[in-house]
Every structure is written in structure tokens, then in C-alpha cells.
Amino acid sequence: MNVIVYATNHNPECNILRKFLRDYEIAYELRNCSTHPDYFVDVKAYGFLGVPVTVINGKAIQGLKPDEIIKELEKEKTPGQ
């Protein structure tokens, strides 16, 4: 499963999202927009203007939405969906 998180260093939602992913032992690739502002191009390409953005196998979820993230991860685990 491919999980990418676009985030910044000092955004409270980004920090809470990363803690949530760590607590639930969800492996992810962090794309830090603070240290690499060019990542904002990707965020805009998904149709969003801000972070956090979590991308799970190509589906982008904007904001701090743990229930939606878990739902998408479960969908990816279930064959035939």
C-alpha cells in the first residue's frame, strides 16, 4: 500500500495527522512542503490549496480526517473493491 503525506512543519493539523499515523503504525512517505516547497505543486494538482493531504494509492484526502483515512486503508485491504 502506498501512503504519502504532504505536510508542513508548524501546522497543528499536520502534526496531529503524523502522530495519528504513527500511533496506528501506518507506514507513510512524508513529503515536507516546508523543506521542499515544490511539493505544493503536487498538492495543487490534487485540487487542494493547503496541507495536510494524505494520498492512499492515488486517492487524495485533504485535512485531518482519520475516519476517512482508515476507511480508505480498509478498502485497499479488501479484495474486489
C-alpha positions as CSV (number, residue, x, y, z in Angstrom):
1,M,0.0,0.0,0.0
2,N,1.3,3.4,-0.9
3,V,0.6,6.2,1.6
4,I,2.0,9.7,1.0
5,V,1.5,12.7,3.4
6,Y,2.1,16.2,2.2
7,A,2.6,18.4,5.3
8,T,4.5,21.3,6.8
9,N,6.5,21.6,10.0
10,H,4.4,24.0,12.0
11,N,0.9,23.2,11.0
12,P,-1.0,21.7,14.0
13,E,-3.2,19.5,11.8
14,C,-0.2,18.1,10.0
15,N,1.5,17.3,13.4
16,I,-1.7,15.6,14.6
17,L,-2.1,13.6,11.4
18,R,1.5,12.3,11.6
19,K,1.0,11.3,15.2
20,F,-2.2,9.5,14.3
21,L,-0.4,7.6,11.5
22,R,2.5,6.7,13.9
23,D,0.1,5.6,16.7
24,Y,-1.8,3.3,14.3
25,E,1.5,2.1,12.8
26,I,0.6,3.2,9.3
27,A,3.7,3.4,7.2
28,Y,3.8,6.6,5.0
29,E,6.2,8.7,3.0
30,L,6.4,12.3,4.2
31,R,6.6,15.0,1.6
32,N,7.6,18.0,3.7
33,C,6.4,21.2,2.0
34,S,8.4,23.3,4.4
35,T,11.7,22.0,3.3
36,H,10.6,21.3,-0.3
37,P,8.1,24.0,-1.4
38,D,7.9,22.4,-4.9
39,Y,5.7,19.7,-3.3
40,F,2.9,22.3,-3.2
41,V,2.7,21.8,-7.0
42,D,1.6,18.2,-6.3
43,V,-0.9,19.4,-3.6
44,K,-2.4,21.8,-6.2
45,A,-2.5,19.1,-8.8
46,Y,-4.8,17.1,-6.4
47,G,-7.0,20.1,-6.3
48,F,-6.1,21.5,-2.9
49,L,-4.5,24.7,-1.7
50,G,-3.3,23.6,1.7
51,V,-2.0,20.7,3.8
52,P,-2.2,18.1,5.2
53,V,-3.0,16.0,2.2
54,T,-2.9,12.2,2.5
55,V,-2.7,10.2,-0.7
56,I,-3.6,6.5,-0.5
57,N,-2.9,4.6,-3.7
58,G,-3.7,7.7,-5.7
59,K,-6.8,8.9,-3.8
60,A,-6.2,12.3,-2.1
61,I,-7.8,13.2,1.3
62,Q,-7.4,16.8,2.4
63,G,-7.2,17.8,6.0
64,L,-7.3,15.9,9.3
65,K,-9.8,13.1,8.5
66,P,-8.8,10.0,10.4
67,D,-12.1,8.1,9.8
68,E,-11.8,8.7,6.0
69,I,-8.2,7.6,6.0
70,I,-9.0,4.4,7.9
71,K,-11.9,3.7,5.6
72,E,-9.7,4.1,2.5
73,L,-7.0,1.9,4.0
74,E,-9.6,-0.8,4.8
75,K,-11.0,-0.6,1.3
76,E,-7.5,-1.2,-0.1
77,K,-7.1,-4.3,2.1
78,T,-10.4,-5.8,0.9
79,P,-10.1,-7.7,-2.4
80,G,-12.6,-7.0,-5.1
81,Q,-13.4,-3.4,-4.2
